[in-house]
Amino acid sequence: MKPNVSDVVGLVYPCSFPVKVFIRPEPGVEERLQDLVRGHLQPEAPLEVERRSSTTGKYLCLTLTFIAEDEAHLTRITTAIGADPGVVLSL
């Protein structure tokens, strides 16, 4: 049975939200992205960072996990990440 559109529930805020970011491993890019995200968070809010290099080492995948306070907060952060010149792709 297909759910009704009104039965579909989105995120419940505040919630933990991971953003995957693919960057070239250039000096300063990772630190800049972490500073960018932290600038949108409360001073005591956690930011978890996981790193994985591609098999060739050409790219670095970061997973930045933070607490999104509401949809607008999440949109501000993901938009800022995607606009950074060091970001190849963000999901």
Buried (B, 14 or more C-beta within 10 A) or exposed (E): EEEEEEEEEEEEBBEEBEBBBBBEBEEEBBEBBBEBBBEBBEEEEEBEBEEEEEEEEEBBBBBBBBBBBEEEBBEBBBEBBEEBEBBEEBE
